[in-house]
Amino acid sequence: MKSYINQKLPAVFYALRYLKRRYWRVSHRCFSEWRGGKIEEKFAKIYSKNLWQDPESVSGPGSNVIHTKVVRQELPKLISDIGAKSLLDIPCGDFNWMKELDLDLDMYAGVDIVEELVDANNKNYGNERRKFVKSDITKDPLPTADLVLCRDCWVHFSFADIFRSIKNIKKSNSQYLLTTTDPNLDENMDIYTGFWRTINLQIAPFNFPQPIKIINEKCPKEWCYNKSLGLWRIDDITIV
Ligand SMILES: C[S@@+](CC[C@H](N)C(=O)[O-])C[C@H]1O[C@@H](n2cnc3c(N)ncnc32)[C@H](O)[C@@H]1O
């Protein structure tokens, strides 16, 4: 019996994986409205129509104050541990949860592709040491910072746009990257930019090394996955 199960197990595994991929392709096609078009237009539409349908934050439920409890607790400690004095927050979204933090920094730069969002952030939260800039993280020059935070962004990007962003971040000569990853996910799926799925940066096609630190955000059950922030030295990330 045991040897029969051992013999059949790989076939069952491959069958399940095949079915998962078929299901993904069909369901993803239903969201083909995200195919083509400019990134800027897609996210401007998400913003203006509040397509993530959250009453508290136009950046979606993941940017609620309550849902960022762990991140808000851990980020100041991490900044102090690595001795960061400058933070590049790409993308900053509406700064909804970040506004609750009083970080010990000389410079904070928030970048987003939606102009209205950036203007509102500058008006409401901008000061001498805190600036918001409209840029596209896949291609526009980025300032150098000790720490780059890229939270809940690449989950909305196609593989190609993620790779463009990584190359662009590397060009900024910044030191550390803290970004969203799901270490338990066993396979990454490609999407049209604008849609959403989870990603694991340590498996193909990204193959990031072991992170220096992982912060599990302990997000609510409805999202039921291990949404985490992984910390890497940017120089340790190699892309081909
Ligand atoms: C889900 S929100 C996350 C915001 C923020 N990181 C947070 O944790 O609240 C994603 C944000 O990415 C921005 N965005 C999408 N593509 C971008 C790009 N290519 N360059 C800069 N910002 C982008 C969107 O406008 C949106 O505000």
The ligand as an ORCA input file, in Angstrom:
! r2SCAN-3c Opt
* xyz 0 1
  C      -1.561     48.870     -2.945
  S      -0.874     50.477     -3.016
  C       0.392     50.314     -1.770
  C       0.837     51.651     -1.242
  C       1.837     51.611     -0.073
  N       3.058     50.949     -0.399
  C       1.243     51.039      1.183
  O       1.820     50.122      1.767
  O       0.210     51.572      1.620
  C       0.029     50.466     -4.551
  C       0.438     51.844     -5.043
  O       1.364     51.664     -6.119
  C       1.280     52.782     -6.971
  N       1.976     52.430     -8.222
  C       1.591     51.515     -9.132
  N       2.478     51.437    -10.135
  C       3.450     52.328     -9.863
  C       4.650     52.702    -10.538
  N       4.991     52.135    -11.704
  N       5.429     53.652     -9.993
  C       5.076     54.239     -8.792
  N       3.954     53.919     -8.121
  C       3.145     52.963     -8.633
  C      -0.217     52.973     -7.069
  O      -0.570     54.233     -7.549
  C      -0.650     52.735     -5.620
  O      -0.701     53.941     -4.913
*
